[in-house]
Amino acid sequence: MTVAIDLRCTGCGACLTTCPERALVAAPRQPLVIDQRCTTCMACIEVCPAGAIREVYA
């Protein structure tokens, strides 16, 4: 499993600073997810104020 970020992302960066595995990297429109690093700890899901991050099966 991994996470996906949808168009509700506002680019606030909360997920970037929360991810303990550094699986999210800054990008122009919304963060990119590095699937190989994501442990699906759900920290980014919990901190996202827009509800733009969800768990998905890769």
TORMI-471219 format. One record per residue (C-alpha): residue number from 1; residue in three letters; x, y, z. Coordinates in pm, 1 decimal, padded with zeros to 6 digits. Layout:
N
<paza><resi>NUM</resi><resn>ALA</resn><u>X</u><v>Y</v><w>Z</w></paza>
...
***
This chain:
58
<paza><resi>1</resi><resn>MET</resn><u>00000.0</u><v>00000.0</v><w>00000.0</w></paza>
<paza><resi>2</resi><resn>THR</resn><u>00093.3</u><v>00362.0</v><w>-00044.3</w></paza>
<paza><resi>3</resi><resn>VAL</resn><u>-00078.0</u><v>00700.5</v><w>-00044.9</w></paza>
<paza><resi>4</resi><resn>ALA</resn><u>-00215.7</u><v>00917.9</v><w>-00321.7</w></paza>
<paza><resi>5</resi><resn>ILE</resn><u>-00269.4</u><v>01293.2</v><w>-00325.7</w></paza>
<paza><resi>6</resi><resn>ASP</resn><u>-00566.8</u><v>01433.6</v><w>-00515.0</w></paza>
<paza><resi>7</resi><resn>LEU</resn><u>-00658.3</u><v>01774.6</v><w>-00655.2</w></paza>
<paza><resi>8</resi><resn>ARG</resn><u>-00788.0</u><v>01902.9</v><w>-00321.3</w></paza>
<paza><resi>9</resi><resn>CYS</resn><u>-00421.5</u><v>01951.4</v><w>-00221.4</w></paza>
<paza><resi>10</resi><resn>THR</resn><u>-00353.4</u><v>02316.4</v><w>-00141.3</w></paza>
<paza><resi>11</resi><resn>GLY</resn><u>00023.8</u><v>02278.0</v><w>-00132.3</w></paza>
<paza><resi>12</resi><resn>CYS</resn><u>00047.0</u><v>02373.1</v><w>00236.0</w></paza>
<paza><resi>13</resi><resn>GLY</resn><u>00340.7</u><v>02137.3</v><w>00295.1</w></paza>
<paza><resi>14</resi><resn>ALA</resn><u>00211.5</u><v>01987.1</v><w>00620.4</w></paza>
<paza><resi>15</resi><resn>CYS</resn><u>00255.6</u><v>01635.2</v><w>00484.9</w></paza>
<paza><resi>16</resi><resn>LEU</resn><u>00613.5</u><v>01702.9</v><w>00378.6</w></paza>
<paza><resi>17</resi><resn>THR</resn><u>00726.3</u><v>01793.8</v><w>00727.3</w></paza>
<paza><resi>18</resi><resn>THR</resn><u>00523.0</u><v>01517.4</v><w>00893.1</w></paza>
<paza><resi>19</resi><resn>CYS</resn><u>00637.0</u><v>01213.8</v><w>00694.4</w></paza>
<paza><resi>20</resi><resn>PRO</resn><u>00896.2</u><v>01023.5</v><w>00902.1</w></paza>
<paza><resi>21</resi><resn>GLU</resn><u>01018.7</u><v>00832.9</v><w>00596.1</w></paza>
<paza><resi>22</resi><resn>ARG</resn><u>01054.1</u><v>01140.9</v><w>00371.5</w></paza>
<paza><resi>23</resi><resn>ALA</resn><u>00832.2</u><v>00965.8</v><w>00118.8</w></paza>
<paza><resi>24</resi><resn>LEU</resn><u>00678.7</u><v>01293.8</v><w>00003.6</w></paza>
<paza><resi>25</resi><resn>VAL</resn><u>00876.2</u><v>01547.4</v><w>-00196.4</w></paza>
<paza><resi>26</resi><resn>ALA</resn><u>00782.6</u><v>01900.9</v><w>-00297.1</w></paza>
<paza><resi>27</resi><resn>ALA</resn><u>00663.0</u><v>01953.6</v><w>-00653.0</w></paza>
<paza><resi>28</resi><resn>PRO</resn><u>00504.8</u><v>02252.1</v><w>-00833.4</w></paza>
<paza><resi>29</resi><resn>ARG</resn><u>00136.0</u><v>02154.6</v><w>-00799.0</w></paza>
<paza><resi>30</resi><resn>GLN</resn><u>00128.1</u><v>01898.6</v><w>-00519.6</w></paza>
<paza><resi>31</resi><resn>PRO</resn><u>00378.7</u><v>01672.1</v><w>-00344.7</w></paza>
<paza><resi>32</resi><resn>LEU</resn><u>00496.5</u><v>01357.0</v><w>-00514.2</w></paza>
<paza><resi>33</resi><resn>VAL</resn><u>00488.8</u><v>01023.2</v><w>-00334.4</w></paza>
<paza><resi>34</resi><resn>ILE</resn><u>00793.8</u><v>00797.2</v><w>-00347.5</w></paza>
<paza><resi>35</resi><resn>ASP</resn><u>00616.4</u><v>00462.4</v><w>-00315.9</w></paza>
<paza><resi>36</resi><resn>GLN</resn><u>00930.5</u><v>00270.4</v><w>-00221.8</w></paza>
<paza><resi>37</resi><resn>ARG</resn><u>00975.6</u><v>00486.2</v><w>00089.5</w></paza>
<paza><resi>38</resi><resn>CYS</resn><u>00611.8</u><v>00503.8</v><w>00202.7</w></paza>
<paza><resi>39</resi><resn>THR</resn><u>00535.0</u><v>00272.4</v><w>00495.8</w></paza>
<paza><resi>40</resi><resn>THR</resn><u>00167.4</u><v>00380.2</v><w>00506.5</w></paza>
<paza><resi>41</resi><resn>CYS</resn><u>00202.5</u><v>00514.1</v><w>00860.6</w></paza>
<paza><resi>42</resi><resn>MET</resn><u>-00084.4</u><v>00753.4</v><w>00777.6</w></paza>
<paza><resi>43</resi><resn>ALA</resn><u>00081.8</u><v>01054.5</v><w>00941.2</w></paza>
<paza><resi>44</resi><resn>CYS</resn><u>00034.5</u><v>01256.8</v><w>00621.6</w></paza>
<paza><resi>45</resi><resn>ILE</resn><u>-00332.1</u><v>01154.2</v><w>00597.7</w></paza>
<paza><resi>46</resi><resn>GLU</resn><u>-00396.1</u><v>01266.7</v><w>00954.7</w></paza>
<paza><resi>47</resi><resn>VAL</resn><u>-00224.4</u><v>01603.8</v><w>00914.2</w></paza>
<paza><resi>48</resi><resn>CYS</resn><u>-00369.1</u><v>01705.2</v><w>00574.6</w></paza>
<paza><resi>49</resi><resn>PRO</resn><u>-00614.1</u><v>01993.3</v><w>00634.6</w></paza>
<paza><resi>50</resi><resn>ALA</resn><u>-00774.0</u><v>01950.2</v><w>00291.6</w></paza>
<paza><resi>51</resi><resn>GLY</resn><u>-00830.4</u><v>01573.5</v><w>00317.2</w></paza>
<paza><resi>52</resi><resn>ALA</resn><u>-00640.1</u><v>01533.5</v><w>-00008.3</w></paza>
<paza><resi>53</resi><resn>ILE</resn><u>-00438.5</u><v>01225.2</v><w>00087.1</w></paza>
<paza><resi>54</resi><resn>ARG</resn><u>-00576.9</u><v>00873.6</v><w>00091.5</w></paza>
<paza><resi>55</resi><resn>GLU</resn><u>-00445.5</u><v>00521.7</v><w>00124.5</w></paza>
<paza><resi>56</resi><resn>VAL</resn><u>-00432.1</u><v>00321.9</v><w>-00200.1</w></paza>
<paza><resi>57</resi><resn>TYR</resn><u>-00319.6</u><v>-00022.8</v><w>-00312.7</w></paza>
<paza><resi>58</resi><resn>ALA</resn><u>-00021.5</u><v>00009.9</v><w>-00545.3</w></paza>
***
